[in-house]
Amino acid sequence: MAAKPSISDIDAQIEKLRERKRTLIVKSAERFARAATKAGLAEMEIADEEVERIFEDIAARFRGEGKKAASASVASSPRPAADATGAAAAASHDG
């Protein structure tokens, strides 16, 4: 019969798991930060709410909810349409 683990043994295991979780979170954050920097997003002023919405859209896309979520977010997006170069289309100022 195996000996029962002591409370201190369980506490040590919990602490190891917490440290492992922190490490995984940091590595994941660094990975996304590198991708954002490489794409030039780090230099843009984008509101936190917009960044969160974009990441939710990306997550939905990779969960298989992509077409439904993407079309809903495009329809509700307040951003101006982009032209062929990806730049936002300028509004006409011709009265």
C-alpha positions in Angstrom: 0.0 0.0 0.0 1.4 3.4 -1.0 1.9 6.0 1.7 -0.5 8.9 1.8 1.1 12.1 0.7 1.4 14.7 3.5 -0.2 18.1 3.4 3.3 19.6 3.0 3.9 17.3 0.0 0.7 18.4 -1.6 1.5 22.1 -0.9 4.9 21.6 -2.6 3.2 20.0 -5.6 0.7 22.9 -5.8 3.5 25.4 -5.7 5.4 23.6 -8.5 2.3 23.6 -10.6 1.7 27.3 -10.0 5.2 28.1 -11.0 4.9 25.9 -14.1 1.6 27.8 -15.0 3.3 31.2 -14.6 6.1 30.0 -16.9 3.7 28.9 -19.5 1.8 32.1 -19.4 4.9 34.2 -19.7 6.1 32.2 -22.7 2.8 32.5 -24.3 2.7 36.3 -23.7 6.2 36.6 -25.1 5.2 34.6 -28.2 2.2 36.9 -28.9 4.2 40.0 -28.2 6.9 39.0 -30.7 4.2 38.4 -33.4 2.6 41.7 -32.6 5.9 43.5 -32.8 6.9 41.8 -36.1 3.5 42.8 -37.6 4.0 46.4 -36.6 1.1 46.4 -34.1 3.4 47.5 -31.2 3.8 50.9 -32.9 0.1 51.5 -33.4 -2.2 53.1 -30.9 -5.0 50.6 -30.6 -7.4 50.7 -27.7 -7.2 47.8 -25.3 -10.9 47.0 -26.0 -10.2 46.8 -29.8 -7.2 44.5 -29.2 -9.3 42.2 -27.0 -12.0 42.1 -29.6 -9.5 41.3 -32.3 -8.0 38.4 -30.3 -11.5 37.1 -29.5 -12.2 37.0 -33.3 -8.9 35.2 -33.9 -9.6 32.7 -31.2 -13.1 32.1 -32.6 -11.6 31.5 -36.0 -9.2 28.9 -34.7 -12.0 27.2 -32.7 -14.0 26.7 -35.9 -16.4 29.5 -35.2 -14.5 31.6 -37.7 -17.0 32.3 -40.5 -19.9 33.1 -38.2 -17.8 35.3 -35.8 -15.8 37.0 -38.5 -18.9 38.1 -40.5 -20.6 39.3 -37.3 -17.6 41.3 -36.2 -17.1 42.9 -39.7 -20.7 43.9 -39.7 -20.5 45.5 -36.3 -17.0 47.0 -36.8 -16.9 50.8 -36.7 -13.6 50.9 -38.7 -13.7 52.3 -42.2 -13.3 49.9 -45.1 -9.8 49.4 -46.4 -8.8 49.9 -50.0 -6.7 47.4 -52.0 -3.5 48.6 -50.3 -4.9 47.9 -46.8 -5.1 51.6 -46.0 -8.4 53.0 -44.6 -10.5 54.6 -47.3 -10.6 58.4 -47.0 -14.0 60.0 -46.6 -15.0 62.5 -49.3 -14.9 66.1 -48.2 -16.9 67.3 -51.3 -19.8 68.9 -49.4 
